[in-house]
Amino acid sequence: MANKVWEYFLNDNYSFSVTIDEAGRKTGKLVNLDNNEVLADNLMQKVIPENLPNLLNVAKVVISAAWQDGKILPEEKQAFDDAFLNVAFTEEQRAEIEKEFETPTPIKELINDITSYDHKMLIMETSILLVIADGEFHPKEKEFIELLAKEFALKTEDFALLYRILPKRAKKYIIKEKLHEGLNIKADEIEILDKFIPKIEVIELKHENVYRNLMSNWRNRRTRYSKIKSY
């Protein structure tokens, strides 16, 4: 079976395509369009082995967030499966994920495995989007977000960054509260953050978009959650 095209980039002189095989491995190909010469082929994406266990840990916490309203609908589970379809998890890791959907591990046990700043920010962003994706915000969901905020010990500038990233509907919850608590500024004064952090929003709060963005943000997490030095 031919590999699927994952991404394709084109300008006046070059094309660069990224294909992905059934195991989730990506390969890049660079072509000079002036003479159709292949300048580089089989550019394999470097995959660090420990990335998959880390992604598995993140996924478990995110599934726990999805459980906070007491249910996970079949379409939400399908959205998750679709987003993680091309991740090269082992059979054992896939089994762990399935187990979380049936009986989630207590969140305080999962948090012990989350030590990276990027992973904490990714989990916070995704969890907030997930708990409001169904148009409701249950007390247990709010408690869950507050627990993450406490356990991750994020700083005021981290909440400011999240505030800039999240869509308006999410901002009225804990992010805004934490931002005011640390900076003591009013909502209309938060516009000053535009000078420091680019605006990146999730357009629609549907489960499939949230999980799709999770995977995109996982690949770009170090740049997405980087803080500008002058801030």
N, C-alpha and C positions, 0 to 999 in steps of 0.2 A: 504494500500500500504506500502511495506517495505521501511524503510529509505535507502537513498543512501549512499554509502561509500564515505566520503569526503577525508579522508587521512588514510594511513595505515603505521604503523612503525613496524619493526621486527628486533630482534637480536637473539642471540643464546638462550636466556632465556625467553624473554618476547615478547608479541605482544601488540600493542596498536592501536585500530581502532577508528576512529571518523566518526560517521554517521550524516546525516542531514535530517530533515523531510521537508515536503512541506512548512512549515512556516519559514524555514531557521534556526531552532533551532538545535544546535549540541549536540551530546551525545558521551562521551568517554567510552571505555571499555578496561580494562587492564587484560591480561591473562598470567598466568605462564605456559610456554610451556612444562616444565618438567612433569607436572601432569594435564595440561589443566584446572587448577583451575582458576576461575574468581576471581581475587583479588579485582576488583572494577568495578562496572557497573553503568550505568546511571549517569556518571559524566557530569552534565550539564554545559555548558559553561556559565560563568557569563556574563550577558548582562546588561550593565548600560543603563537605559531608554533614557538618554540624548544622547547616541551615535547615534541613528537614526536621530534626528534633525540635529546633527552636520554633519553626512554623507550626509544628504539631502542638506545642505548648500554647502558642498564641491562639490557635484554633479552638483548643479546649476552653479557654477563658471566654472567647467570643460565643461559643455554644452555651456556656453558662449564662451569659448575658441574655441570650435569646430565650432561655428557660424562665427568666424572672417573672414573666406574666403567667406562668403556670402551664404553658402549652407551646408546642412548636407544630404549626400546621404543615401538612404534607408539601404544600407549595413552597414553604420556606425551607424545608429540608432539601427539596429538589434544587432550589436556588443555590444552596450551599454546595451540593454535590456538583452542580454544573460549574461553579466557580473554581472548584478544586479538582476538576476532572483531569487536567493535564499535569498535576503535581505528582512526582514520582515517589509517592509514599509506598512503603513496603506493605505487604498484606497485614503484618502485625500492627503497623501504624493505622491502617484503614480500620482495623478491628477496634482499636482504641477509640477512634472517632465515633464509630457506630455505637460503642458502649456509652459514650458521653451523651448521645442523643437519646438513649434509653434511660440512663441513670447518671446524671451529671455528678462529677466529683465535687465535693465541697470547695467553694471558691478559695478559702484560705489555704487549702492544700495546693491548689494550682498556682497561686500567687508566688509560692516559694520558688518556682521554676522560672519566674519572670524577673530577670536582673538587668537586662539591657534597657537603656533609656529609650531607644527607638521602638522597642517592643512595647514598652509601657504607653508611649504616645499613640502607637497604632491601635492598641487595645482600647484606650480611652476614647479615641475618635470613633472607632467602629462600634463599640458598645453603646455609646450615646445615640448614634444613628439607628442602631438596631432596636433599642427599647422604645423609640418613638416612631418606628417605621410603620406600625399598625395604626397610627393616629391616636394612641393612648399612652399615658405615662403613669403606670401603677406605682403605689407607695414602695413596693418591694424593688421595683426597678430603680427608683430614686435612691433607695438604701444601697443597692448594688453599686451604683455609680459613685456614691459618696464613699463607700468602702474602698473602691479602687483608688480614688483620689487620695484617701488617707494612707493606704498601704504603699502606694507608689511614691508618696512624698514629693509630688511634682511642685516646682517653684512657680511663682507668680508669672514669670515670663513664659512658662510652658502653657499655662492656662490662657495667657494672652494669645499665644500662637494658635491654640485650639479654637479660641474664640474667632479668630480671623478665618480659619478653615471651615468651621461648621456653618451650615445654612441657618437662616434666621430662626426657624422653628425650634432649633436645638439650643439657641443661645440663651433662652429665658430660664434654662435650668441651672445646674450647678456651675457651669463654666462662668456665667455672668456673675454669680454670687461670689465665686472664688476670686475673680478678677477685681471686683469692687473691694473685697476684703483686703487684698494685698496692695492695690494701688490707690484706693480711696478716690476713685474718679467716677463721674457720672457716665451714663450710657452714651450720650451724645459726644462726650470727650474721647471715647474709644476710637473715633475716626483717626486719631493720630497714629494708630497702629499701621495705617496704610503706608506710612513712610518706611516701615521696617519689615513688614511681612507681606509677601505677595498673596493676593486673594485667590484661593483655590476652593471651590465649593462643589459639593455633591449636588447635582441638579435636582434629582428626584429621590425621595426617601422611600423607595421600594426595596424589598429584600434582595432582589436579584442585583440591583445597582449597588447596594451596600456591600454585598459579598464580592461583587466584581471589583469594586473599588478597593476592598481589602487586599485582594491579590495584586492589584496595580500598585498600591501603596507599599506593600511588602517588598516589591522589587525596587522601589524608589525611596525606601524609608529614610535612608541617611541624608538625602537631600531634602526630602519633604519636611522633616522635623529638625532641620539644622537651624540654629539661631544666629542671626547676624551679630557680629562682634560688637558693633557700636550700640546695640540695644541695651 
